[in-house]
Amino acid sequence: MKNTIFAIGCIFISGGFLFLTGCASIPLTPQEMAVRILRKSDAPPSCKELGKVHAPGLGSLTDEGRESDLKRATAKIGGDTVTIDRRDENNTIFGTAFKCN
């Protein structure tokens, strides 16, 4: 019985590890890597605003991962620059996508 409980515990721990490693971020494409991230106060006046984008806080475990998600969302709608407008209590980042080039 003791060995069975230990084996089940090991499976859950291994499964949790696999879950966390499965959440590793996907590498950015060259277009996504080229997206600039600016503060809201640095919004580029000569650029065309494309729309609002966001990176869910639960989608990535780190700020770097959420910023990559924000770059992906911006590139997906044709943008090359994004401003970080705000974050909420769940660490979701909200931004505005722009086309500057």
N, C-alpha and C positions, 0 to 999 in steps of 0.2 A: 504494500500500500504506500509506504513511504517513497519507494522508488518510482511509483506511478505519479505521485504528486510532483516529485522532482522533475520527471520527464515532461509533464504537462507545463510546469513552470518554465522549463528551458525552451519549449516550443513557443510559448507566449513571448518570452524575452527575445528569441530569435526572430519571431514574426514582427515584433516592434522594431527591431533593428533593421529588418528588411524594409519595413514601412518607411522609416526615416531615411534610409539610403535611397529608396525609391522616389523620395521627394526632392532629390538633388536637382538643381536647376539645369535646364537644357541650355547648351551654349547659344549665345546670341549669334544671329546672322550678321554679316558685315553691315547691312543696312541698319539693323537694330543697334549695333555697336556704335554707329556714327551719330545716333540721336544724342543731342546735348540736353543735360538736365540743368535748369536754372531755378533760382528762387522766384517766387511770385513777383517780388519787387523789381526783378531784372527782366520782366517780360519784354521781348523784343518789339518795339513799336512799328518797325517796317515789315514785319512778318504777317502772313495771313493766318488767322485763327481757324483751326479745323474742327475743333470740338473738345469736349471734356473726355478725359480718360481716367482710369483708376487701376490700382493694383491692390487686390484683396489682401488684407493682413494675414488671413489664414492660409493664403496660397503659398507663401514663402515664410521661412522661419527667421530670415535675416533682413536687415535694411537693404543690403546689396541685392538679395533676391527680389525684393519688392521693387527696387529701382530697375532691375532687369525686366520685370514684368511691366513696369510703366513704359520703358523703352519699346518693348514688344507691342504694347497697345498703341503707342504713338506711331511707330513704323507701319503698323497694320492699316492705319487710316491715311498714310502717305505723309506723315510728319517727319521733321528732322530735328525738332526742338520741343521740349516739354518743360513747363513750369510746375513746380510743386506748390499747389495752392493750400493744401491742408492735410492733416492726418486725423483720423478719428480714434476712439478709445480701443478699437480692435487692430490698430496699426495699419489700417487701409490708407493708402496714399491716394489723394485726389489731385489731378492736375489738368492742365490745358495744353493741348497739342497744337503746334504751329508748323507751317511750312515756310522756311526762310530762304532756301536756295532754289 
